[in-house]
Amino acid sequence: MPALYVMIPAAVLLVGIALYIFFKAVDGGQYDDLDSPAHSILFDDQDPNHTDAVKPPPRDPHD
């Protein structure tokens, strides 16, 4: 029983610290853009403008 007098306040303190870190990350913009990092891995680093997948317009045969 005396162990509960130590463990409960320690658990409450750990939850408080975790909540503080979570809200600080949210306020700092950590979770603002979740899509760009996932899509950036799909593009090749050697093509910074991501133009490899874009087809050029068809040429005019009269030029």
C-alpha positions as CSV (number, residue, x, y, z in Angstrom):
1,M,0.0,0.0,0.0
2,P,2.8,2.5,0.7
3,A,4.1,2.0,-2.8
4,L,0.8,3.5,-4.2
5,Y,1.6,6.7,-2.4
6,V,4.7,7.0,-4.6
7,M,3.5,5.4,-7.8
8,I,0.3,7.4,-8.3
9,P,1.9,10.9,-8.1
10,A,4.8,9.6,-10.3
11,A,2.3,8.4,-12.9
12,V,0.4,11.7,-12.8
13,L,3.7,13.6,-13.2
14,L,4.6,11.5,-16.2
15,V,1.2,12.1,-17.8
16,G,1.6,15.8,-17.2
17,I,5.0,15.9,-18.8
18,A,3.8,13.9,-21.8
19,L,0.8,16.3,-22.3
20,Y,3.1,19.3,-22.0
21,I,5.5,17.9,-24.7
22,F,2.5,17.0,-26.9
23,F,0.9,20.5,-26.7
24,K,4.2,22.2,-27.2
25,A,4.8,20.2,-30.4
26,V,1.3,21.0,-31.6
27,D,1.8,24.8,-30.9
28,G,5.2,24.7,-32.6
29,G,3.7,23.5,-35.8
30,Q,5.1,19.9,-35.7
31,Y,1.9,18.5,-37.2
32,D,1.0,21.3,-39.6
33,D,2.0,19.5,-42.8
34,L,1.7,15.8,-42.8
35,D,1.4,15.2,-46.5
36,S,4.5,16.8,-48.0
37,P,7.1,14.5,-46.3
38,A,5.1,11.4,-47.4
39,H,5.0,12.6,-51.0
40,S,8.5,13.9,-51.2
41,I,10.0,10.4,-51.0
42,L,8.2,9.6,-54.3
43,F,10.2,12.2,-56.3
44,D,13.7,11.7,-57.5
45,D,16.3,14.0,-55.8
46,Q,18.0,14.5,-59.2
47,D,15.0,16.2,-60.6
48,P,14.3,19.1,-58.3
49,N,11.5,20.5,-60.4
50,H,9.7,17.1,-60.6
51,T,9.4,17.3,-64.4
52,D,10.2,13.7,-65.2
53,A,6.6,12.6,-65.1
54,V,5.4,15.5,-67.2
55,K,5.0,14.8,-70.9
56,P,6.2,17.6,-73.2
57,P,3.5,19.1,-75.5
58,P,3.2,17.4,-78.9
59,R,5.3,19.1,-81.6
60,D,3.7,20.8,-84.5
61,P,4.8,18.9,-87.6
62,H,4.7,22.1,-89.7
63,D,7.5,23.8,-87.6
